[in-house]
Amino acid sequence: MKKKKYALPAWALVILGQCIRRSAWPKRQMSEGHEESLSQYADRAISEYQLSLAAWVDQGWVEKIDFYIRRALKLLGEVPRDNPFWDKTNKRPTIYKANLWFTQVLEANPDDSEARWVLASLAVADCQYGTEALLAPLVRHDPTNLRWLVGASVWILRLSGLDQADSLRKELVALRADPRLEALLVSGAQDSELRQAIEIARRVLAGDSIHQALDRSAG
């Protein structure tokens, strides 16, 4: 039996192309000879992700990515310029530097939920492998964050074609040790987005790919 391929819509191919070129644009900080303000840079950085085209994906994640990009750049901009982090840099906040900074913050304090949300939001926007492992501790803190964990896997599937069911399943199996999550998986939820995430999680735990779980939950 041939494995069913997941075809990407045209707008997803546009966004995927932007992800591939992501490493180039943080270096552009001059516009018509004028240095960008931090707010202008944030606007441009977010526009590069072409989130407005993502009509087929989780709009909650669109809003979260927008919020945490702006939040990350603001917090990074408040880091004193004599901090060794800025050595050999132009001392201006960028997405690339935000990733580096908040990775250091999270390594120093794995319980820093804001740093984790920043890194998870950037990982989702870039369709990165391993995003599920970043988000799983947030579900341990609050089981209703299952909605964001599953939503991230669905986002990555729809924008990149990568079905990370194995990664999601690994985190879900570990998370089920928490009786609060197990109860949520059994009882369901009234919130429609969380309810769909629970349904997909159940099916992935049963062995479905994310693509199969989506098809069956939609049916």
PLY file of the C-alpha trace (Angstrom):
ply
format ascii 1.0
element vertex 219
property float x
property float y
property float z
element edge 218
property int vertex1
property int vertex2
end_header
0.00 0.00 0.00
1.44 3.34 -1.03
1.83 5.98 1.63
-0.47 8.93 1.01
1.41 12.11 0.28
0.43 15.37 1.87
0.12 18.05 -0.82
0.90 21.62 0.17
-1.36 24.46 -1.04
0.25 27.31 -2.97
0.24 29.74 -0.04
2.02 27.16 2.14
4.77 26.85 -0.48
5.22 30.62 -0.31
5.60 30.49 3.48
7.94 27.50 3.27
10.13 29.46 0.87
10.28 32.26 3.40
11.35 29.78 6.10
14.19 28.53 3.90
15.42 32.08 3.35
14.97 33.10 6.98
18.67 33.30 7.83
19.24 36.15 5.37
16.71 38.80 6.40
17.79 39.60 9.98
20.92 41.18 8.51
18.88 43.80 6.64
18.33 46.65 9.07
18.57 49.65 6.78
15.67 50.97 4.75
16.26 53.68 2.16
19.36 54.80 4.04
17.57 55.07 7.41
18.13 52.80 10.36
15.00 50.92 11.38
13.45 51.39 14.79
12.87 48.24 16.82
9.14 48.49 16.10
9.77 48.76 12.36
12.11 45.80 12.46
9.50 43.75 14.35
6.85 44.64 11.77
9.14 43.61 8.93
10.30 40.45 10.67
6.72 39.33 11.24
5.69 40.24 7.68
8.50 38.01 6.37
6.71 35.02 7.88
3.69 35.80 5.65
1.35 34.76 8.46
-1.54 36.59 6.81
-1.48 33.91 4.10
-1.93 31.14 6.62
-5.72 30.95 6.42
-5.55 27.17 6.68
-3.63 27.03 9.95
-4.30 27.79 13.60
-5.01 31.50 13.92
-4.29 31.23 17.63
-0.71 30.32 16.76
-0.56 33.24 14.30
-1.43 35.60 17.16
0.97 33.90 19.59
3.88 34.08 17.14
3.18 37.77 16.53
3.03 38.48 20.27
6.17 36.57 21.23
8.31 37.93 18.40
7.51 41.46 19.56
7.94 40.49 23.20
11.28 38.77 22.55
12.71 41.74 20.67
11.55 44.16 23.38
13.09 42.10 26.20
16.31 41.58 24.25
16.49 45.32 23.62
16.44 45.87 27.39
19.54 43.72 27.96
22.39 46.12 28.95
24.80 46.66 26.09
27.77 45.87 28.32
26.45 42.33 28.75
28.94 39.87 27.16
26.09 38.61 24.98
26.51 41.69 22.78
30.26 41.21 22.24
31.23 41.22 18.55
27.70 42.19 17.46
26.11 45.44 16.28
24.18 45.46 19.60
20.81 45.56 17.84
18.04 43.04 18.61
17.20 40.61 15.81
15.26 37.36 15.57
18.53 35.46 15.28
19.93 37.06 18.44
16.62 36.58 20.26
16.86 32.86 19.56
20.38 32.78 20.97
19.52 34.89 24.03
16.39 33.00 25.05
18.10 29.66 24.46
20.68 30.77 27.04
17.92 31.96 29.38
16.08 28.64 29.13
19.24 26.59 29.59
19.97 28.57 32.76
16.38 28.24 34.01
14.26 25.48 32.37
11.25 26.73 34.37
11.26 30.12 32.62
7.94 29.76 30.81
8.24 33.04 28.93
11.59 32.04 27.40
10.04 28.70 26.48
7.05 30.34 24.80
9.38 32.63 22.84
11.49 29.74 21.57
8.47 27.56 20.87
6.77 30.35 18.91
9.88 30.89 16.79
10.21 27.14 16.28
6.60 26.83 15.14
6.98 29.77 12.75
10.07 28.15 11.25
8.54 24.62 11.20
11.45 23.26 13.23
11.96 19.64 14.17
11.81 19.14 17.94
9.16 21.77 18.59
7.07 19.23 20.51
9.84 18.73 23.09
9.95 22.49 23.67
6.21 22.67 24.30
5.74 19.53 26.41
6.88 21.14 29.71
4.19 23.80 29.23
1.59 21.02 29.10
2.99 19.59 32.34
2.45 23.02 33.89
-1.07 23.35 32.48
-2.68 20.36 30.70
-4.90 22.66 28.62
-1.72 23.71 26.79
-2.21 20.44 24.95
-4.10 22.65 22.53
-0.81 24.43 21.63
1.30 21.26 21.56
-0.98 19.48 19.12
-1.63 22.71 17.22
2.11 23.11 16.66
2.39 19.65 15.12
-0.58 20.35 12.87
0.92 23.73 11.86
4.22 22.10 10.91
2.45 19.40 8.90
0.35 21.89 6.98
3.15 24.34 6.23
6.07 21.99 5.64
4.50 18.62 4.86
6.48 17.09 7.74
4.37 14.71 9.81
5.99 14.65 13.25
3.61 12.08 14.73
6.47 10.10 16.27
7.78 13.18 18.12
4.29 14.15 19.25
3.49 10.59 20.34
6.71 10.38 22.37
5.79 13.54 24.31
2.16 12.47 24.77
3.16 9.08 26.18
5.39 10.78 28.74
2.76 13.40 29.57
0.11 10.75 30.27
1.92 9.99 33.52
0.25 13.17 34.80
-3.25 12.16 35.96
-4.54 15.63 35.05
-3.69 15.12 31.38
-5.02 11.58 31.41
-8.30 12.89 32.82
-8.43 15.54 30.09
-7.86 12.93 27.38
-10.69 10.83 28.79
-13.23 13.54 29.58
-12.65 15.91 26.64
-13.28 19.65 26.74
-15.93 22.21 25.86
-13.51 24.58 24.12
-13.60 23.63 20.43
-9.87 24.05 19.77
-8.85 22.07 22.85
-11.49 19.44 22.03
-10.01 18.97 18.54
-6.49 18.78 20.01
-7.65 16.06 22.41
-9.21 14.09 19.55
-6.03 14.31 17.48
-3.90 13.39 20.51
-6.03 10.30 21.16
-5.65 9.16 17.57
-1.90 9.79 17.49
-1.52 7.80 20.72
-3.48 5.01 19.02
-0.93 4.95 16.19
-2.30 7.38 13.59
-0.13 9.86 11.76
-1.08 13.48 12.29
-2.45 13.54 8.74
-4.66 10.50 9.46
-5.77 11.95 12.79
-6.76 15.21 11.11
-8.73 13.42 8.39
-10.58 11.25 10.90
-11.31 14.05 13.36
-12.69 16.13 10.49
-14.90 13.26 9.42
0 1
1 2
2 3
3 4
4 5
5 6
6 7
7 8
8 9
9 10
10 11
11 12
12 13
13 14
14 15
15 16
16 17
17 18
18 19
19 20
20 21
21 22
22 23
23 24
24 25
25 26
26 27
27 28
28 29
29 30
30 31
31 32
32 33
33 34
34 35
35 36
36 37
37 38
38 39
39 40
40 41
41 42
42 43
43 44
44 45
45 46
46 47
47 48
48 49
49 50
50 51
51 52
52 53
53 54
54 55
55 56
56 57
57 58
58 59
59 60
60 61
61 62
62 63
63 64
64 65
65 66
66 67
67 68
68 69
69 70
70 71
71 72
72 73
73 74
74 75
75 76
76 77
77 78
78 79
79 80
80 81
81 82
82 83
83 84
84 85
85 86
86 87
87 88
88 89
89 90
90 91
91 92
92 93
93 94
94 95
95 96
96 97
97 98
98 99
99 100
100 101
101 102
102 103
103 104
104 105
105 106
106 107
107 108
108 109
109 110
110 111
111 112
112 113
113 114
114 115
115 116
116 117
117 118
118 119
119 120
120 121
121 122
122 123
123 124
124 125
125 126
126 127
127 128
128 129
129 130
130 131
131 132
132 133
133 134
134 135
135 136
136 137
137 138
138 139
139 140
140 141
141 142
142 143
143 144
144 145
145 146
146 147
147 148
148 149
149 150
150 151
151 152
152 153
153 154
154 155
155 156
156 157
157 158
158 159
159 160
160 161
161 162
162 163
163 164
164 165
165 166
166 167
167 168
168 169
169 170
170 171
171 172
172 173
173 174
174 175
175 176
176 177
177 178
178 179
179 180
180 181
181 182
182 183
183 184
184 185
185 186
186 187
187 188
188 189
189 190
190 191
191 192
192 193
193 194
194 195
195 196
196 197
197 198
198 199
199 200
200 201
201 202
202 203
203 204
204 205
205 206
206 207
207 208
208 209
209 210
210 211
211 212
212 213
213 214
214 215
215 216
216 217
217 218
